[in-house]
């Protein structure tokens, strides 16, 4: 059997699955309307279809012998380096003796140091809320946007989880799924992008990120930021390394946007040549129109309610607690009590007026964002630009309403960034480069600790995130200058 025949079989099987899932209502006893089981069938069928499409787009006529494939796979597993088996041992203990007793116990509550995280009962509060709102919409026609502002597609996508009535079993499965996504996102992809030359650096970020405050908060809430950003980074990787499969990359990227809104900022990563501006505009326009149309998936009325809920969230980002590290939330906290950084005599002038500060910080981010795009264009390298990737990540974390569980997705771009830094030989830039890298490392490391265990002026995650943005922007400029320097001086 050839690879193309397998691809055709998968494609036809996927299409057949979608059609059957849609037509099941016509069977005797079938319920009217799209049900959770049908959505599950459609999602599984689409995965099979995309696998077939990927194989067909590869245009290979190679014949496949199942025994040979299995033998090769077994050989690859046996030949894995020692580090792979060390990591496997670590992950087994991590799940059995850390994740299981802390998150998967029978109390349905996170059991850890007292008040380590602002936990809620039952555990997985956000997952339960999404499923509850999806159930209300499917069975009672209630709008989910009176409480949340996730895109409409989110409630359609997670509808198959309504089939699981045992919540502890559901949360356990979801937690293990999140851990698998985290391994792929923060270890496998950074290695694929940067290579094995800085494997130790990637391992450092991967292991510290596993037990970080942000990822533990992600698991405790039952959030899916790791899965969402995994789809986004996978799309970026496919775009740059598998050009024949770019349509699949656009689909995965759109899916990430429809699960959360913030991946939209990463659209600038889908460019390999800014000089070909007509192609870039067509690509951006196509992705934009497709995602706009997907917002109507629950109907026009739900679209309007979603837009209204987003507008309310933007206007009132909720700066009542330090776990929100958006620009507006930080500006609100700063003008409320100064976060211990503003002298009392100056605080009176700031109170109740966060607008100018948030506008200034947003303009500074935009300046850094534009500079990253310009330098990426000047470099003219058709690959994933680590500086632009990190800048987009900071923007995704500080522009929208962003609670501290989103810090779980910072590890991957940081691993790519630090694991891909070239050595600066120019003595004029080397010392400054060391200081900037040290500043980035300290800022990032401070984010691994819960805000309750840090001084009050550092209790909000925005300042470290903004410092990473500033330091990486300056470092990007120095690296570019170094690349253009006289080779005799460098």
C-alpha positions as CSV (number, residue, x, y, z in Angstrom):
1,X,0.0,0.0,0.0
2,X,1.4,3.4,-1.0
3,X,1.4,6.5,1.3
4,X,-1.0,8.3,-1.1
5,X,-3.5,5.4,-0.9
6,X,-3.4,5.7,2.9
7,X,-3.9,9.5,2.5
8,X,-6.9,9.0,0.2
9,X,-8.4,6.4,2.6
10,X,-8.1,8.8,5.6
11,X,-9.5,11.7,3.6
12,X,-12.5,9.7,2.4
13,X,-13.0,8.2,5.9
14,X,-13.0,11.7,7.4
15,X,-15.5,13.1,5.0
16,X,-17.7,10.1,5.4
17,X,-17.6,10.5,9.2
18,X,-18.6,14.2,8.9
19,X,-21.5,13.4,6.6
20,X,-22.7,10.6,8.8
21,X,-22.5,12.7,11.9
22,X,-24.6,15.4,10.3
23,X,-27.2,13.0,8.9
24,X,-27.6,10.9,12.0
25,X,-30.7,13.1,12.9
26,X,-32.5,11.4,10.0
27,X,-32.3,8.0,11.6
28,X,-35.3,6.7,13.5
29,X,-35.3,8.2,17.0
30,X,-32.7,10.8,16.1
31,X,-32.9,14.1,18.0
32,X,-33.3,17.3,16.1
33,X,-30.4,19.8,16.1
34,X,-26.7,19.2,16.6
35,X,-25.9,17.1,19.7
36,X,-22.7,16.6,21.6
37,X,-22.2,13.1,20.2
38,X,-22.5,14.5,16.7
39,X,-19.9,17.2,17.4
40,X,-17.6,14.6,18.8
41,X,-18.0,12.6,15.6
42,X,-17.3,15.6,13.5
43,X,-14.2,16.6,15.5
44,X,-12.8,13.0,15.2
45,X,-13.6,12.8,11.5
46,X,-11.9,16.2,10.9
47,X,-8.8,15.0,12.6
48,X,-8.8,11.9,10.3
49,X,-9.5,14.1,7.3
50,X,-6.6,16.4,8.1
51,X,-4.2,13.5,8.6
52,X,-5.2,12.3,5.1
53,X,-4.9,15.8,3.6
54,X,-1.4,16.1,5.2
55,X,-0.3,12.8,3.6
56,X,-1.7,13.7,0.2
57,X,-0.1,17.1,0.2
58,X,3.3,15.4,0.9
59,X,3.0,13.9,-2.7
60,X,4.9,10.7,-1.8
61,X,4.4,7.5,-3.8
62,X,6.5,5.4,-1.3
63,X,5.1,2.0,-0.5
64,X,4.6,1.1,3.2
65,X,5.2,-2.2,4.8
66,X,3.6,-2.3,8.2
67,X,6.2,-4.7,9.7
68,X,9.0,-2.5,8.5
69,X,7.4,0.6,9.9
70,X,6.9,-1.0,13.3
71,X,10.5,-2.3,13.3
72,X,11.8,1.2,12.5
73,X,9.6,2.7,15.2
74,X,10.9,0.2,17.8
75,X,14.5,0.9,16.7
76,X,14.0,4.7,17.1
77,X,12.6,4.1,20.6
78,X,15.5,1.9,21.6
79,X,18.0,4.4,20.2
80,X,16.6,7.3,22.1
81,X,19.3,9.2,24.1
82,X,19.8,8.8,27.8
83,X,18.1,12.1,28.5
84,X,14.9,10.8,27.1
85,X,14.7,7.9,29.6
86,X,15.7,10.2,32.4
87,X,12.9,12.6,31.5
88,X,10.5,9.7,31.2
89,X,11.4,8.6,34.8
90,X,10.9,12.2,36.0
91,X,7.5,12.5,34.4
92,X,6.3,9.2,35.8
93,X,7.1,10.4,39.3
94,X,5.8,13.9,38.6
95,X,2.4,12.5,37.6
96,X,2.2,9.8,40.4
97,X,3.6,11.8,43.3
98,X,2.9,15.4,42.5
99,X,0.0,15.9,40.1
100,X,-2.0,13.0,41.4
101,X,-2.1,13.8,45.2
102,X,-2.3,17.6,44.6
103,X,-4.8,17.9,41.8
104,X,-6.5,14.5,41.4
105,X,-7.4,13.7,45.0
106,X,-10.9,12.8,46.2
107,X,-11.5,16.2,47.8
108,X,-12.0,17.9,44.5
109,X,-9.7,20.7,45.7
110,X,-6.1,21.5,45.3
111,X,-4.1,20.2,48.3
112,X,-0.8,22.0,48.7
113,X,0.7,24.6,50.9
114,X,-1.9,26.7,52.7
115,X,-3.2,29.5,50.5
116,X,-0.4,28.7,47.9
117,X,-2.9,29.4,45.1
118,X,-6.3,31.2,45.2
119,X,-8.0,27.8,44.7
120,X,-11.7,27.2,44.4
121,X,-14.1,24.3,45.1
122,X,-14.6,22.2,43.1
123,X,-11.2,22.0,41.4
124,X,-11.3,22.9,37.7
125,X,-13.6,25.8,38.2
126,X,-13.1,27.3,34.8
127,X,-13.6,24.0,33.0
128,X,-16.8,23.4,35.0
129,X,-18.0,26.9,34.1
130,X,-17.4,26.4,30.4
131,X,-19.2,23.1,30.4
132,X,-22.0,24.5,32.5
133,X,-22.5,27.4,30.0
134,X,-22.3,25.0,27.0
135,X,-24.9,22.8,28.6
136,X,-27.2,25.8,29.3
137,X,-26.9,26.9,25.7
138,X,-27.4,23.4,24.1
139,X,-30.3,22.3,26.3
140,X,-32.0,25.6,27.4
141,X,-30.9,28.1,24.9
142,X,-29.2,30.3,27.6
143,X,-26.5,32.8,26.5
144,X,-23.1,32.0,27.9
145,X,-21.9,35.6,27.4
146,X,-23.6,37.0,30.5
147,X,-20.7,35.4,32.5
148,X,-17.8,34.7,30.2
149,X,-16.4,36.2,27.0
150,X,-14.7,33.2,25.3
151,X,-15.4,33.1,21.5
152,X,-18.7,31.2,20.6
153,X,-16.7,28.4,19.0
154,X,-15.3,27.4,22.4
155,X,-18.7,26.1,23.6
156,X,-19.2,24.1,20.4
157,X,-15.7,22.6,20.6
158,X,-16.0,21.5,24.2
159,X,-19.6,20.2,23.9
160,X,-18.4,16.5,23.5
161,X,-17.2,16.7,27.1
162,X,-20.8,16.9,28.2
163,X,-21.0,13.2,27.4
164,X,-18.8,12.5,30.5
165,X,-21.1,12.5,33.6
166,X,-18.3,11.6,36.1
167,X,-16.7,15.0,36.8
168,X,-13.7,13.7,38.7
169,X,-12.9,11.3,35.8
170,X,-13.3,14.2,33.4
171,X,-11.0,16.5,35.3
172,X,-8.4,13.8,35.7
173,X,-8.4,13.2,31.9
174,X,-8.3,16.9,31.2
175,X,-5.4,17.4,33.5
176,X,-3.4,14.6,32.0
177,X,-4.2,15.9,28.5
178,X,-2.9,19.4,29.6
179,X,0.3,17.8,30.8
180,X,0.9,16.0,27.5
181,X,0.2,19.3,25.7
182,X,2.7,21.1,28.0
183,X,5.4,18.5,27.2
184,X,4.9,19.0,23.5
185,X,4.7,22.8,23.8
186,X,7.6,23.5,26.1
187,X,10.0,20.6,25.2
188,X,9.4,19.0,21.9
189,X,8.7,22.1,19.9
190,X,11.6,24.2,21.2
191,X,13.9,21.3,20.4
192,X,12.4,21.1,16.9
193,X,12.8,24.8,16.4
194,X,16.2,25.4,17.9
195,X,17.8,22.0,17.5
196,X,19.7,20.0,20.1
197,X,22.6,22.4,20.4
198,X,21.1,24.0,23.5
199,X,19.2,21.0,24.8
200,X,20.2,21.8,28.4
201,X,18.8,25.3,28.2
202,X,15.4,24.0,26.9
203,X,15.4,21.3,29.7
204,X,15.9,24.0,32.3
205,X,12.9,25.9,31.2
206,X,10.8,22.8,30.7
207,X,11.5,21.3,34.2
208,X,11.1,24.6,36.1
209,X,8.0,25.4,34.1
210,X,6.4,22.1,35.1
211,X,6.3,23.1,38.8
212,X,5.8,26.8,38.1
213,X,3.0,28.9,39.7
214,X,1.5,29.6,36.3
215,X,1.2,26.0,35.2
216,X,-0.1,24.8,38.6
217,X,-2.7,27.6,38.4
218,X,-3.6,26.4,34.9
219,X,-4.2,22.9,36.1
220,X,-6.1,24.0,39.2
221,X,-8.5,26.1,37.2
222,X,-9.0,23.5,34.5
223,X,-7.8,26.1,31.9
224,X,-6.8,25.3,28.4
225,X,-4.2,28.0,27.5
226,X,-1.5,25.4,27.0
227,X,-3.6,23.5,24.5
228,X,-4.6,26.8,22.7
229,X,-1.0,28.1,22.4
230,X,0.1,24.6,21.3
231,X,-2.2,24.8,18.3
232,X,-0.9,28.3,17.6
233,X,2.8,27.4,17.8
234,X,2.1,24.2,15.8
235,X,0.5,26.4,13.1
236,X,3.6,28.7,13.1
237,X,5.9,25.8,12.8
238,X,4.0,24.2,9.9
239,X,3.9,27.5,8.1
240,X,7.7,27.9,8.2
241,X,8.9,24.3,7.9
242,X,6.1,22.6,5.8
243,X,5.1,25.1,3.2
244,X,2.9,22.6,1.3
245,X,0.7,22.3,4.3
246,X,0.1,26.0,5.0
247,X,-3.7,25.6,4.7
248,X,-3.6,23.2,7.6
249,X,-1.5,25.8,9.5
250,X,-4.1,28.5,8.9
251,X,-6.8,26.2,10.1
252,X,-5.0,25.3,13.3
253,X,-4.2,29.0,13.9
254,X,-7.8,29.9,13.4
255,X,-8.9,27.2,15.8
256,X,-6.5,28.7,18.5
257,X,-8.1,32.1,17.9
258,X,-11.6,30.7,18.3
259,X,-10.7,29.1,21.6
260,X,-9.1,32.2,23.0
261,X,-8.8,35.6,21.4
262,X,-5.2,36.5,22.2
263,X,-3.5,34.2,19.6
264,X,-4.6,36.7,17.0
265,X,-1.5,38.8,17.7
266,X,0.7,36.0,16.4
267,X,-0.6,36.5,12.8
268,X,2.6,38.5,12.1
269,X,4.5,35.2,12.5
270,X,2.8,34.0,9.3
271,X,5.1,36.0,7.1
272,X,8.3,34.8,5.3
273,X,8.9,38.0,3.2
274,X,7.5,41.4,4.2
275,X,8.5,42.7,0.8
276,X,5.8,40.6,-0.8
277,X,3.2,42.8,0.8
278,X,0.4,41.8,-1.6
279,X,0.7,38.1,-0.6
280,X,0.9,39.2,3.1
281,X,-2.3,41.3,2.8
282,X,-4.2,38.5,1.0
283,X,-3.1,36.0,3.7
284,X,-4.0,38.2,6.6
285,X,-7.3,39.1,4.9
286,X,-8.2,35.5,4.3
287,X,-7.5,34.5,7.9
288,X,-9.3,37.5,9.2
289,X,-12.5,36.9,7.2
290,X,-12.5,33.2,8.0
291,X,-12.2,33.9,11.8
292,X,-14.8,36.7,11.6
293,X,-17.3,34.3,10.0
294,X,-16.6,31.7,12.7
295,X,-17.8,34.1,15.3
296,X,-21.4,33.6,13.9
297,X,-21.3,29.9,14.6
298,X,-23.9,30.2,17.3
299,X,-26.0,32.7,15.3
300,X,-26.2,36.4,14.9
301,X,-27.7,37.1,18.3
302,X,-25.0,35.3,20.1
303,X,-22.4,37.1,18.0
304,X,-23.7,40.5,19.2
305,X,-23.8,39.3,22.8
306,X,-20.2,38.1,22.5
307,X,-19.1,41.4,21.1
308,X,-20.9,43.2,24.0
309,X,-19.3,41.0,26.6
310,X,-15.8,41.6,25.2
311,X,-16.4,45.4,25.2
312,X,-17.5,45.2,28.9
313,X,-14.4,43.2,29.8
314,X,-12.1,45.7,28.0
315,X,-13.8,48.6,29.8
316,X,-13.7,46.9,33.2
317,X,-10.7,44.5,33.2
318,X,-11.1,43.7,36.9
319,X,-8.1,45.2,38.7
320,X,-9.5,44.1,42.1
321,X,-6.8,41.5,42.5
322,X,-3.1,41.2,41.7
323,X,-3.5,38.0,39.6
324,X,-4.5,40.0,36.6
325,X,-1.4,41.2,34.8
326,X,-3.0,43.1,31.9
327,X,-1.9,46.7,31.2
328,X,-5.3,48.1,32.3
329,X,-5.3,46.1,35.5
330,X,-1.8,47.1,36.4
331,X,-2.6,50.8,35.7
332,X,-5.7,50.4,37.8
333,X,-3.7,48.9,40.7
334,X,-1.0,51.5,40.4
335,X,-3.4,54.4,40.5
336,X,-5.4,52.8,43.4
337,X,-2.7,52.3,46.0
338,X,0.6,52.8,44.1
339,X,1.6,49.1,44.7
340,X,4.1,50.5,47.2
341,X,6.1,52.2,44.4
342,X,4.5,55.6,44.3
343,X,5.2,58.2,47.0
344,X,2.1,59.2,49.0
345,X,2.3,62.8,47.9
346,X,2.2,61.8,44.2
347,X,-0.5,59.1,44.7
348,X,-3.3,61.6,45.0
349,X,-2.7,62.9,41.5
350,X,-2.8,59.4,40.1
351,X,-5.8,58.0,41.9
352,X,-8.9,57.3,39.8
353,X,-7.1,58.2,36.5
354,X,-5.4,55.0,35.1
355,X,-6.1,56.0,31.5
356,X,-2.9,58.0,30.7
357,X,-0.7,55.3,32.2
358,X,-2.3,52.4,30.4
359,X,-2.2,54.4,27.1
360,X,1.5,55.2,27.6
361,X,2.3,51.5,28.4
362,X,0.3,50.3,25.3
363,X,2.2,52.8,23.1
364,X,5.5,51.5,24.4
365,X,4.5,48.0,23.7
366,X,3.5,48.9,20.1
367,X,6.8,50.6,19.6
368,X,8.6,47.4,20.7
369,X,6.3,45.3,18.5
370,X,6.9,47.4,15.4
371,X,10.6,47.4,16.0
372,X,10.6,43.6,16.2
373,X,8.7,43.4,12.9
374,X,11.1,45.9,11.2
375,X,14.3,44.1,12.4
376,X,12.8,40.8,11.3
377,X,12.1,42.3,7.9
378,X,15.7,43.7,7.7
379,X,17.2,40.4,8.6
380,X,15.3,38.7,5.8
381,X,15.6,35.3,7.3
382,X,12.8,32.9,6.2
383,X,12.4,31.2,9.6
384,X,10.7,31.7,13.0
385,X,12.0,34.9,14.5
386,X,12.5,34.3,18.2
387,X,12.4,38.0,19.1
388,X,9.1,38.6,17.3
389,X,7.7,35.4,18.8
390,X,8.6,36.5,22.4
391,X,7.3,40.0,21.7
392,X,4.0,38.6,20.5
393,X,3.8,36.4,23.6
394,X,4.2,39.4,25.9
395,X,1.5,41.3,23.9
396,X,-0.8,38.3,24.3
397,X,-0.2,38.4,28.0
398,X,-0.5,42.1,28.8
399,X,-3.0,43.5,26.3
400,X,-6.2,41.5,27.0
401,X,-7.6,40.6,30.4
402,X,-5.1,38.0,31.5
403,X,-5.0,36.2,34.8
404,X,-1.8,34.5,36.1
405,X,-2.7,31.0,34.7
406,X,-1.7,32.4,31.3
407,X,1.9,32.6,32.5
408,X,2.0,28.8,31.8
409,X,2.4,29.6,28.0
410,X,5.4,31.9,28.5
411,X,7.8,29.1,29.0
412,X,7.8,27.9,25.4
413,X,8.8,31.2,23.7
414,X,11.3,31.8,26.5
415,X,12.9,28.4,25.8
416,X,13.0,29.1,22.1
417,X,14.4,32.6,22.7
418,X,17.2,31.6,25.2
419,X,18.0,28.4,23.4
420,X,18.6,30.2,20.1
421,X,20.6,33.2,21.2
422,X,23.8,33.4,19.2
423,X,27.1,34.3,20.8
424,X,28.1,37.9,20.6
425,X,31.8,38.3,19.9
426,X,31.9,42.0,19.5
427,X,33.4,43.3,22.8
428,X,31.4,46.6,22.5
429,X,28.1,44.7,22.8
430,X,29.0,41.6,24.8
431,X,28.9,43.1,28.3
432,X,25.6,44.9,27.6
433,X,24.2,41.6,26.2
434,X,25.2,39.7,29.4
435,X,23.4,42.3,31.5
436,X,20.3,42.1,29.3
437,X,20.2,38.3,29.4
438,X,20.6,38.4,33.2
439,X,17.7,40.9,33.4
440,X,15.5,38.7,31.3
441,X,16.4,35.6,33.3
442,X,15.6,37.3,36.7
443,X,12.4,38.8,35.4
444,X,11.2,35.4,34.0
445,X,12.3,33.5,37.1
446,X,10.3,35.8,39.4
447,X,7.2,34.8,37.5
448,X,7.6,31.2,38.6
449,X,6.6,32.1,42.2
450,X,3.0,33.0,43.4
451,X,2.4,36.7,44.0
452,X,1.5,36.0,47.6
453,X,5.2,35.1,48.3
454,X,6.7,38.2,46.8
455,X,7.0,41.8,48.0
456,X,3.9,43.8,47.4
457,X,5.5,46.0,44.8
458,X,6.3,42.8,42.8
459,X,2.9,41.2,43.5
460,X,1.6,41.9,40.0
461,X,3.2,40.0,37.1
462,X,3.0,43.0,34.7
463,X,6.4,44.7,35.6
464,X,8.5,41.5,35.0
465,X,6.7,40.9,31.8
466,X,7.3,44.4,30.6
467,X,10.9,44.2,31.6
468,X,11.3,41.1,29.5
469,X,9.8,43.0,26.6
470,X,12.2,46.0,27.1
471,X,15.3,43.9,27.6
472,X,14.6,41.6,24.6
473,X,13.9,44.6,22.4
474,X,17.2,46.2,23.2
475,X,19.0,42.8,22.9
476,X,17.4,42.4,19.5
477,X,18.8,45.7,18.4
478,X,22.2,44.9,19.7
479,X,22.2,41.5,18.0
480,X,21.2,43.1,14.7
481,X,24.0,45.7,15.0
482,X,26.4,42.9,15.9
483,X,25.5,41.0,12.8
484,X,26.1,44.0,10.6
485,X,29.4,44.9,12.4
486,X,32.7,44.7,10.7
487,X,33.8,41.0,10.8
488,X,37.3,42.1,11.9
489,X,35.8,43.8,15.0
490,X,33.1,41.1,15.8
